[in-house]
Amino acid sequence: MVDLVARANSNIHTIDINKLLKNLSRQGIIALLNSNPEYVNLIFDNILQNPDTLHWRTLWALELYIANNESRLYQCVDTLIRLLPISNDSMKRVILKLLGKITYKDDFAGELFNVCIEIWSNVDIKSGTRYLAFTHLILISKIHQELRREMIILTDSHFVEPLSPGIRTSVIKLINKTFTFH
């Protein structure tokens, strides 16, 4: 890893961050980003300038490294939301995890809500990815109470039953907690 890091440090502008992170462990990624914060900037630049070249592992590295409400992440929200419908399940999952690190703002909450409905409604998408989309839906509907009625429709067994057993249990608990009316 030391040789790889040394080569990468020699020319930051020509580095392929996807290749650099490809074979590193979780600890290796964190160590690399801690010792080279310019790589974090490079990832943010890639999100904004070359989103089609992103790999899920690169976004995962960013998700591991950044703190909640990282200001640079807000600059990328529109791009990340636009990537959701065209990404594979792994990429969707890590984008949703990244978006979970920020506080929702009105300027993107509606678009994110709509994209998350598409993900949640597609029972062919992996359960873990659908679960993350559902948690975004719940959080946005708590802020925008007018969306609660729409959310109740999305709790139908048609959407819940295809989930894996563990995730189904988590979703049912979340539904019961969120939509228990007193």
MDAnalysis code that builds the backbone (N, CA, C; Angstrom):
import MDAnalysis as mda
import numpy as np

u = mda.Universe.empty(546, n_residues=182, atom_resindex=np.repeat(np.arange(182), 3), trajectory=True)
u.add_TopologyAttr("name", ["N", "CA", "C"] * 182)
u.add_TopologyAttr("resid", np.arange(1, 183))
u.add_TopologyAttr("resname", ["MET", "VAL", "ASP", "LEU", "VAL", "ALA", "ARG", "ALA", "ASN", "SER", "ASN", "ILE", "HIS", "THR", "ILE", "ASP", "ILE", "ASN", "LYS", "LEU", "LEU", "LYS", "ASN", "LEU", "SER", "ARG", "GLN", "GLY", "ILE", "ILE", "ALA", "LEU", "LEU", "ASN", "SER", "ASN", "PRO", "GLU", "TYR", "VAL", "ASN", "LEU", "ILE", "PHE", "ASP", "ASN", "ILE", "LEU", "GLN", "ASN", "PRO", "ASP", "THR", "LEU", "HIS", "TRP", "ARG", "THR", "LEU", "TRP", "ALA", "LEU", "GLU", "LEU", "TYR", "ILE", "ALA", "ASN", "ASN", "GLU", "SER", "ARG", "LEU", "TYR", "GLN", "CYS", "VAL", "ASP", "THR", "LEU", "ILE", "ARG", "LEU", "LEU", "PRO", "ILE", "SER", "ASN", "ASP", "SER", "MET", "LYS", "ARG", "VAL", "ILE", "LEU", "LYS", "LEU", "LEU", "GLY", "LYS", "ILE", "THR", "TYR", "LYS", "ASP", "ASP", "PHE", "ALA", "GLY", "GLU", "LEU", "PHE", "ASN", "VAL", "CYS", "ILE", "GLU", "ILE", "TRP", "SER", "ASN", "VAL", "ASP", "ILE", "LYS", "SER", "GLY", "THR", "ARG", "TYR", "LEU", "ALA", "PHE", "THR", "HIS", "LEU", "ILE", "LEU", "ILE", "SER", "LYS", "ILE", "HIS", "GLN", "GLU", "LEU", "ARG", "ARG", "GLU", "MET", "ILE", "ILE", "LEU", "THR", "ASP", "SER", "HIS", "PHE", "VAL", "GLU", "PRO", "LEU", "SER", "PRO", "GLY", "ILE", "ARG", "THR", "SER", "VAL", "ILE", "LYS", "LEU", "ILE", "ASN", "LYS", "THR", "PHE", "THR", "PHE", "HIS"])
u.atoms.positions = np.array([
    [0.817, -1.186, 0.000],
    [0.000, 0.000, 0.000],
    [0.865, 1.256, 0.000],
    [2.010, 1.217, 0.670],
    [2.875, 2.389, 0.761],
    [3.320, 2.831, -0.635],
    [3.733, 1.861, -1.481],
    [4.159, 2.184, -2.838],
    [3.019, 2.818, -3.626],
    [1.832, 2.286, -3.485],
    [0.656, 2.807, -4.186],
    [0.366, 4.242, -3.750],
    [0.446, 4.505, -2.454],
    [0.201, 5.839, -1.940],
    [1.288, 6.796, -2.415],
    [2.543, 6.368, -2.396],
    [3.640, 7.225, -2.840],
    [3.474, 7.602, -4.301],
    [3.121, 6.637, -5.141],
    [2.902, 6.933, -6.562],
    [1.730, 7.891, -6.731],
    [0.680, 7.694, -5.965],
    [-0.495, 8.555, -6.078],
    [-0.167, 9.974, -5.649],
    [0.625, 10.125, -4.599],
    [0.967, 11.455, -4.106],
    [1.799, 12.247, -5.098],
    [2.515, 11.557, -5.956],
    [3.417, 12.240, -6.877],
    [2.675, 13.073, -7.919],
    [1.447, 12.688, -8.265],
    [0.722, 13.463, -9.262],
    [-0.780, 13.348, -9.034],
    [-1.288, 14.145, -8.143],
    [-2.690, 14.078, -7.727],
    [-3.663, 14.349, -8.868],
    [-3.281, 15.184, -9.819],
    [-4.219, 15.592, -10.867],
    [-4.472, 14.514, -11.914],
    [-3.587, 13.569, -12.054],
    [-3.794, 12.517, -13.053],
    [-4.220, 11.198, -12.429],
    [-4.490, 11.233, -11.159],
    [-4.835, 9.998, -10.446],
    [-6.247, 9.529, -10.790],
    [-6.396, 8.240, -10.918],
    [-7.722, 7.645, -11.076],
    [-8.139, 7.154, -9.695],
    [-8.938, 7.942, -9.032],
    [-9.315, 7.647, -7.646],
    [-10.043, 6.310, -7.544],
    [-10.802, 5.944, -8.569],
    [-11.493, 4.651, -8.550],
    [-10.490, 3.505, -8.477],
    [-9.429, 3.578, -9.279],
    [-8.394, 2.530, -9.273],
    [-7.629, 2.519, -7.962],
    [-7.334, 3.699, -7.459],
    [-6.573, 3.808, -6.219],
    [-7.304, 3.130, -5.059],
    [-8.610, 3.287, -4.997],
    [-9.390, 2.756, -3.877],
    [-9.840, 1.313, -4.083],
    [-9.690, 0.811, -5.294],
    [-10.268, -0.478, -5.677],
    [-9.881, -1.633, -4.761],
    [-8.628, -1.755, -4.423],
    [-8.171, -2.930, -3.679],
    [-7.848, -2.655, -2.220],
    [-8.228, -1.478, -1.735],
    [-7.942, -1.154, -0.345],
    [-9.058, -1.639, 0.579],
    [-8.669, -2.040, 1.775],
    [-9.648, -2.409, 2.796],
    [-10.275, -1.149, 3.360],
    [-11.283, -1.331, 4.179],
    [-11.936, -0.203, 4.850],
    [-10.905, 0.630, 5.615],
    [-10.046, -0.045, 6.376],
    [-9.023, 0.656, 7.153],
    [-8.017, 1.340, 6.230],
    [-7.680, 0.691, 5.132],
    [-6.745, 1.274, 4.166],
    [-7.309, 2.530, 3.530],
    [-8.597, 2.502, 3.215],
    [-9.250, 3.672, 2.625],
    [-9.223, 4.834, 3.607],
    [-9.598, 4.579, 4.843],
    [-9.628, 5.639, 5.846],
    [-8.229, 6.200, 6.078],
    [-7.226, 5.306, 6.163],
    [-5.845, 5.761, 6.352],
    [-5.389, 6.611, 5.164],
    [-5.709, 6.174, 3.969],
    [-5.326, 6.923, 2.768],
    [-5.964, 8.308, 2.756],
    [-7.254, 8.382, 3.034],
    [-7.950, 9.665, 3.009],
    [-7.516, 10.565, 4.166],
    [-7.222, 9.969, 5.327],
    [-6.728, 10.768, 6.451],
    [-5.377, 11.397, 6.139],
    [-4.521, 10.652, 5.468],
    [-3.185, 11.179, 5.166],
    [-3.152, 12.000, 3.880],
    [-4.220, 11.944, 3.088],
    [-4.275, 12.666, 1.814],
    [-5.652, 13.290, 1.619],
    [-5.971, 14.331, 2.386],
    [-7.310, 14.929, 2.272],
    [-7.602, 15.473, 0.870],
    [-6.572, 15.699, 0.081],
    [-6.803, 16.163, -1.294],
    [-7.532, 15.107, -2.117],
    [-7.446, 13.841, -1.715],
    [-8.192, 12.795, -2.418],
    [-9.694, 12.948, -2.196],
    [-10.060, 13.423, -1.014],
    [-11.473, 13.679, -0.734],
    [-11.967, 14.779, -1.668],
    [-11.163, 15.814, -1.823],
    [-11.513, 16.885, -2.769],
    [-11.634, 16.331, -4.187],
    [-10.749, 15.423, -4.542],
    [-10.789, 14.803, -5.867],
    [-12.084, 14.014, -6.068],
    [-12.529, 13.317, -5.041],
    [-13.799, 12.579, -5.137],
    [-14.956, 13.559, -5.334],
    [-14.974, 14.628, -4.548],
    [-16.036, 15.629, -4.718],
    [-15.990, 16.236, -6.124],
    [-14.788, 16.523, -6.617],
    [-14.650, 17.055, -7.979],
    [-15.197, 16.070, -9.007],
    [-14.907, 14.788, -8.808],
    [-15.405, 13.766, -9.745],
    [-16.931, 13.672, -9.715],
    [-17.509, 13.808, -8.548],
    [-18.975, 13.768, -8.459],
    [-19.571, 14.890, -9.304],
    [-18.982, 16.063, -9.196],
    [-19.530, 17.222, -9.896],
    [-19.164, 17.266, -11.383],
    [-17.962, 16.815, -11.716],
    [-17.485, 16.978, -13.094],
    [-17.572, 15.710, -13.937],
    [-17.421, 14.559, -13.330],
    [-17.406, 13.304, -14.078],
    [-18.256, 12.236, -13.400],
    [-19.522, 12.517, -13.136],
    [-20.319, 11.552, -12.365],
    [-20.461, 10.190, -13.056],
    [-20.354, 10.153, -14.368],
    [-20.496, 8.884, -15.083],
    [-19.321, 7.946, -14.852],
    [-18.198, 8.477, -14.361],
    [-17.023, 7.636, -14.146],
    [-16.926, 7.121, -12.716],
    [-17.856, 7.507, -11.873],
    [-17.798, 7.110, -10.464],
    [-18.044, 5.617, -10.289],
    [-17.382, 5.061, -9.324],
    [-17.578, 3.666, -8.930],
    [-18.173, 3.676, -7.529],
    [-19.014, 2.693, -7.225],
    [-19.670, 2.671, -5.915],
    [-18.651, 2.678, -4.785],
    [-17.510, 2.041, -4.989],
    [-16.501, 1.952, -3.939],
    [-15.914, 3.333, -3.606],
    [-15.825, 4.188, -4.606],
    [-15.319, 5.538, -4.388],
    [-16.300, 6.328, -3.526],
    [-17.574, 6.191, -3.823],
    [-18.579, 6.873, -3.002],
    [-18.643, 6.267, -1.604],
    [-18.425, 4.968, -1.515],
    [-18.385, 4.313, -0.211],
    [-17.231, 4.874, 0.613],
    [-16.080, 5.082, -0.019],
    [-14.927, 5.665, 0.680],
    [-15.294, 7.038, 1.227],
    [-15.972, 7.812, 0.417],
    [-16.403, 9.142, 0.846],
    [-17.378, 9.033, 2.016],
    [-18.302, 8.102, 1.921],
    [-19.294, 7.911, 2.980],
    [-18.607, 7.495, 4.288],
    [-17.560, 6.694, 4.200],
    [-16.811, 6.294, 5.389],
    [-16.086, 7.473, 6.026],
    [-15.613, 8.368, 5.196],
    [-14.700, 9.416, 5.643],
    [-15.387, 10.690, 6.147],
    [-16.410, 11.134, 5.453],
    [-16.954, 12.458, 5.774],
    [-17.873, 12.431, 6.996],
    [-17.975, 13.579, 7.603],
    [-18.853, 13.737, 8.761],
    [-20.263, 14.067, 8.289],
    [-21.215, 13.918, 9.189],
    [-22.586, 14.334, 8.880],
    [-22.611, 15.821, 8.561],
    [-23.480, 16.169, 7.618],
    [-23.673, 17.554, 7.190],
    [-22.403, 18.208, 6.646],
    [-21.558, 17.420, 6.029],
    [-20.371, 17.935, 5.343],
    [-20.827, 18.928, 4.285],
    [-20.349, 20.142, 4.357],
    [-20.833, 21.210, 3.469],
    [-20.616, 20.891, 1.995],
    [-19.522, 20.228, 1.656],
    [-19.251, 19.911, 0.245],
    [-20.263, 18.926, -0.315],
    [-20.843, 18.117, 0.541],
    [-21.825, 17.138, 0.070],
    [-23.088, 17.833, -0.438],
    [-23.453, 18.937, 0.180],
    [-24.632, 19.680, -0.270],
    [-24.478, 20.165, -1.710],
    [-23.247, 20.459, -2.124],
    [-22.997, 20.907, -3.494],
    [-23.225, 19.784, -4.504],
    [-23.190, 18.543, -4.027],
    [-23.294, 17.379, -4.911],
    [-24.678, 16.738, -4.903],
    [-25.574, 17.230, -4.078],
    [-26.868, 16.584, -3.887],
    [-27.611, 16.391, -5.206],
    [-27.711, 17.443, -6.010],
    [-28.459, 17.331, -7.272],
    [-27.876, 16.246, -8.170],
    [-26.555, 16.209, -8.269],
    [-25.896, 15.194, -9.098],
    [-26.163, 13.803, -8.556],
    [-26.040, 13.635, -7.257],
    [-26.268, 12.321, -6.655],
    [-27.710, 11.862, -6.864],
    [-28.657, 12.758, -6.702],
    [-30.067, 12.393, -6.910],
    [-30.298, 12.018, -8.374],
    [-29.679, 12.758, -9.296],
    [-29.816, 12.423, -10.724],
    [-29.208, 11.069, -11.058],
    [-28.178, 10.669, -10.317],
    [-27.532, 9.371, -10.565],
    [-28.376, 8.193, -10.072],
    [-29.200, 8.420, -9.072],
    [-29.958, 7.317, -8.462],
    [-30.755, 6.473, -9.465],
    [-31.579, 7.058, -10.320],
    [-32.392, 6.217, -11.205],
    [-31.586, 5.416, -12.231],
    [-30.401, 5.878, -12.570],
    [-29.627, 5.209, -13.628],
    [-28.510, 4.336, -13.089],
    [-28.392, 4.238, -11.777],
    [-27.316, 3.469, -11.158],
    [-27.755, 2.045, -10.852],
    [-26.753, 1.166, -10.706],
    [-27.063, -0.196, -10.266],
    [-27.374, -0.185, -8.776],
    [-27.835, -1.305, -8.259],
    [-28.283, -1.368, -6.868],
    [-27.180, -0.997, -5.869],
    [-25.953, -1.427, -6.131],
    [-24.842, -1.116, -5.217],
    [-24.582, 0.381, -5.168],
    [-24.609, 1.008, -6.326],
    [-24.386, 2.450, -6.397],
    [-25.552, 3.192, -5.750],
    [-26.780, 2.738, -6.006],
    [-27.953, 3.353, -5.371],
    [-27.803, 3.315, -3.855],
    [-27.398, 2.168, -3.352],
    [-27.287, 1.973, -1.902],
    [-26.301, 2.962, -1.292],
    [-25.136, 3.082, -1.890],
    [-24.127, 3.964, -1.307],
    [-24.506, 5.436, -1.488],
    [-25.179, 5.782, -2.568],
    [-25.664, 7.163, -2.741],
    [-26.698, 7.472, -1.659],
    [-27.600, 6.540, -1.408],
    [-28.607, 6.759, -0.363],
    [-27.953, 6.892, 1.007],
    [-26.905, 6.118, 1.255],
    [-26.190, 6.244, 2.524],
    [-25.518, 7.610, 2.632],
    [-24.933, 8.073, 1.538],
    [-24.321, 9.404, 1.535],
    [-25.372, 10.484, 1.796],
    [-26.495, 10.377, 1.115],
    [-27.555, 11.374, 1.289],
    [-28.145, 11.321, 2.696],
    [-27.993, 10.196, 3.361],
    [-28.443, 10.074, 4.743],
    [-27.578, 10.848, 5.721],
    [-26.456, 11.362, 5.262],
    [-25.550, 12.114, 6.120],
    [-25.853, 13.610, 6.143],
    [-26.896, 14.018, 5.427],
    [-27.198, 15.439, 5.373],
    [-28.613, 15.720, 5.881],
    [-28.842, 16.955, 6.235],
    [-30.161, 17.397, 6.652],
    [-30.937, 17.787, 5.404],
    [-32.172, 17.327, 5.317],
    [-32.981, 17.601, 4.129],
    [-33.310, 19.077, 4.023],
    [-33.227, 19.557, 2.796],
    [-33.618, 20.939, 2.511],
    [-34.715, 20.906, 1.466],
    [-35.582, 21.891, 1.526],
    [-36.733, 21.924, 0.615],
    [-36.335, 21.899, -0.851],
    [-35.178, 22.443, -1.182],
    [-34.812, 22.524, -2.585],
    [-34.492, 21.162, -3.212],
    [-34.280, 20.139, -2.405],
    [-34.059, 18.816, -2.995],
    [-34.906, 17.705, -2.375],
    [-35.600, 17.964, -1.302],
    [-36.376, 16.926, -0.620],
    [-37.452, 16.332, -1.526],
    [-38.124, 17.158, -2.313],
    [-39.184, 16.657, -3.197],
    [-38.651, 15.721, -4.263],
    [-37.550, 16.115, -4.887],
    [-36.961, 15.263, -5.925],
    [-36.443, 13.956, -5.321],
    [-35.801, 14.050, -4.165],
    [-35.316, 12.842, -3.500],
    [-36.486, 11.940, -3.113],
    [-37.554, 12.515, -2.626],
    [-38.735, 11.743, -2.256],
    [-39.254, 10.967, -3.469],
    [-39.375, 11.634, -4.603],
    [-39.876, 10.968, -5.817],
    [-38.968, 9.837, -6.279],
    [-37.667, 10.064, -6.243],
    [-36.730, 9.014, -6.656],
    [-36.779, 7.849, -5.674],
    [-36.898, 8.149, -4.398],
    [-36.975, 7.075, -3.393],
    [-38.268, 6.271, -3.538],
    [-39.361, 6.915, -3.956],
    [-40.594, 6.170, -4.229],
    [-40.347, 5.169, -5.365],
    [-39.658, 5.609, -6.406],
    [-39.348, 4.706, -7.527],
    [-38.512, 3.515, -7.070],
    [-37.513, 3.781, -6.227],
    [-36.657, 2.691, -5.740],
    [-37.457, 1.750, -4.843],
    [-38.191, 2.291, -3.876],
    [-38.978, 1.482, -2.948],
    [-40.017, 0.649, -3.699],
    [-40.631, 1.228, -4.700],
    [-41.713, 0.556, -5.432],
    [-41.224, -0.557, -6.337],
    [-39.963, -0.545, -6.688],
    [-39.411, -1.572, -7.572],
    [-38.963, -2.773, -6.746],
    [-39.797, -3.788, -6.688],
    [-39.511, -4.947, -5.836],
    [-38.352, -5.798, -6.354],
    [-37.848, -5.490, -7.536],
    [-36.697, -6.215, -8.074],
    [-35.369, -5.653, -7.568],
    [-35.400, -4.491, -6.952],
    [-34.186, -3.896, -6.385],
    [-33.877, -4.598, -5.067],
    [-32.598, -4.735, -4.756],
    [-32.160, -5.419, -3.537],
    [-32.817, -4.814, -2.292],
    [-33.135, -5.683, -1.364],
    [-33.842, -5.288, -0.144],
    [-33.133, -4.177, 0.631],
    [-31.819, -4.274, 0.781],
    [-31.076, -3.270, 1.533],
    [-31.168, -1.892, 0.913],
    [-31.147, -1.855, -0.400],
    [-31.267, -0.587, -1.117],
    [-32.669, -0.030, -0.958],
    [-33.668, -0.888, -1.086],
    [-35.055, -0.452, -0.914],
    [-35.283, 0.056, 0.509],
    [-34.692, -0.614, 1.487],
    [-34.824, -0.186, 2.879],
    [-34.282, 1.232, 3.066],
    [-33.102, 1.509, 2.509],
    [-32.539, 2.848, 2.633],
    [-33.444, 3.891, 1.979],
    [-34.002, 3.560, 0.822],
    [-34.937, 4.478, 0.161],
    [-36.150, 4.714, 1.060],
    [-36.656, 3.643, 1.677],
    [-37.821, 3.765, 2.549],
    [-37.514, 4.649, 3.758],
    [-36.319, 4.526, 4.321],
    [-35.978, 5.369, 5.471],
    [-35.926, 6.845, 5.068],
    [-35.448, 7.118, 3.857],
    [-35.486, 8.509, 3.374],
    [-36.932, 8.981, 3.238],
    [-37.788, 8.118, 2.720],
    [-39.204, 8.481, 2.575],
    [-39.818, 8.810, 3.928],
    [-39.533, 7.994, 4.907],
    [-40.064, 8.214, 6.259],
    [-39.566, 9.555, 6.807],
    [-38.271, 9.796, 6.696],
    [-37.705, 11.028, 7.251],
    [-38.265, 12.272, 6.557],
    [-38.390, 12.212, 5.241],
    [-38.935, 13.366, 4.514],
    [-40.404, 13.570, 4.865],
    [-41.148, 12.464, 5.013],
    [-42.578, 12.599, 5.340],
    [-42.785, 13.116, 6.764],
    [-41.817, 12.922, 7.639],
    [-41.915, 13.498, 8.989],
    [-41.767, 15.014, 8.941],
    [-40.964, 15.488, 8.005],
    [-40.767, 16.932, 7.841],
    [-41.953, 17.546, 7.098],
    [-42.404, 16.843, 6.069],
    [-43.515, 17.321, 5.240],
    [-44.721, 16.411, 5.495],
    [-45.493, 16.762, 6.495],
    [-46.616, 15.945, 6.950],
    [-47.621, 15.628, 5.846],
    [-47.724, 16.497, 4.848],
    [-48.675, 16.271, 3.761],
    [-48.334, 15.024, 2.940],
    [-47.152, 14.499, 3.091],
    [-46.746, 13.296, 2.354],
    [-47.099, 11.999, 3.086],
    [-47.565, 12.104, 4.296],
    [-47.862, 10.907, 5.095],
    [-48.905, 10.010, 4.435],
    [-49.939, 10.605, 3.841],
    [-50.977, 9.795, 3.174],
    [-50.371, 8.977, 2.039],
    [-49.503, 9.612, 1.280],
    [-48.826, 8.910, 0.190],
    [-47.966, 7.769, 0.737],
    [-47.354, 8.002, 1.878],
    [-46.508, 6.987, 2.501],
    [-47.319, 5.765, 2.936],
    [-48.516, 5.987, 3.419],
    [-49.339, 4.868, 3.889],
    [-49.606, 3.892, 2.752],
    [-49.840, 4.400, 1.563],
    [-50.050, 3.541, 0.388],
    [-48.819, 2.682, 0.136],
    [-47.637, 3.234, 0.389],
    [-46.379, 2.525, 0.123],
    [-46.054, 1.460, 1.166],
    [-46.901, 1.329, 2.184],
    [-46.678, 0.305, 3.203],
    [-47.479, -0.969, 2.921],
    [-48.131, -1.013, 1.775],
    [-48.915, -2.175, 1.376],
    [-48.023, -3.427, 1.326],
    [-48.614, -4.574, 1.595],
    [-47.856, -5.833, 1.608],
    [-47.185, -6.123, 0.263],
    [-47.733, -5.594, -0.819],
    [-47.110, -5.766, -2.143],
    [-45.664, -5.271, -2.140],
    [-45.384, -4.221, -1.371],
    [-44.045, -3.648, -1.310],
    [-43.200, -4.283, -0.202],
    [-43.840, -4.734, 0.853],
    [-43.112, -5.220, 2.022],
    [-42.770, -6.710, 1.915],
    [-43.684, -7.525, 1.435],
    [-43.479, -8.976, 1.397],
    [-42.251, -9.435, 0.606],
    [-41.895, -8.814, -0.511],
    [-40.724, -9.282, -1.267],
    [-39.374, -9.020, -0.584],
    [-39.355, -8.257, 0.502],
    [-38.108, -7.946, 1.194],
    [-37.533, -9.201, 1.844],
    [-36.222, -9.206, 2.046],
    [-35.604, -10.315, 2.763],
    [-36.154, -10.322, 4.184],
    [-36.128, -11.482, 4.869],
    [-36.764, -11.578, 6.191],
    [-36.291, -10.543, 7.217],
    [-35.009, -10.326, 7.331],
    [-34.491, -9.372, 8.314],
    [-34.900, -7.942, 8.004],
    [-34.817, -7.585, 6.746],
    [-35.191, -6.224, 6.344],
    [-36.698, -6.045, 6.451],
    [-37.460, -7.088, 6.111],
    [-38.919, -7.005, 6.246],
    [-39.289, -6.706, 7.693],
    [-38.643, -7.397, 8.630],
    [-38.910, -7.169, 10.050],
    [-38.588, -5.724, 10.432],
    [-37.458, -5.218, 9.960],
    [-37.076, -3.831, 10.252],
    [-38.066, -2.838, 9.664],
    [-38.519, -3.087, 8.441],
    [-39.469, -2.186, 7.790],
    [-40.806, -2.213, 8.522],
    [-41.266, -3.389, 8.912],
    [-42.539, -3.489, 9.635],
    [-42.455, -2.729, 10.957],
    [-41.335, -2.860, 11.671],
    [-41.159, -2.107, 12.921],
    [-41.174, -0.606, 12.652],
    [-40.514, -0.194, 11.580],
    [-40.477, 1.223, 11.222],
    [-41.858, 1.736, 10.842],
    [-42.604, 0.915, 10.109],
    [-43.971, 1.281, 9.737],
    [-44.843, 1.423, 10.982],
    [-44.761, 0.430, 11.874],
    [-45.572, 0.467, 13.097],
    [-45.215, 1.671, 13.970],
    [-43.957, 1.982, 14.042],
    [-43.480, 3.112, 14.861],
    [-43.930, 4.439, 14.230],
    [-43.838, 4.527, 12.928],
    [-44.117, 5.787, 12.233],
    [-45.606, 6.048, 12.042],
    [-46.367, 5.011, 11.763],
    [-47.769, 5.216, 11.378],
    [-48.747, 4.725, 12.421],
    [-48.328, 4.665, 13.672],
    [-49.249, 4.370, 14.741],
    [-49.947, 5.668, 15.111],
    [-51.257, 5.671, 14.902],
    [-52.017, 6.887, 15.165],
    [-52.688, 6.753, 16.523],
    [-52.541, 7.757, 17.331],
    [-53.123, 7.746, 18.680],
    [-54.359, 8.599, 18.732],
])
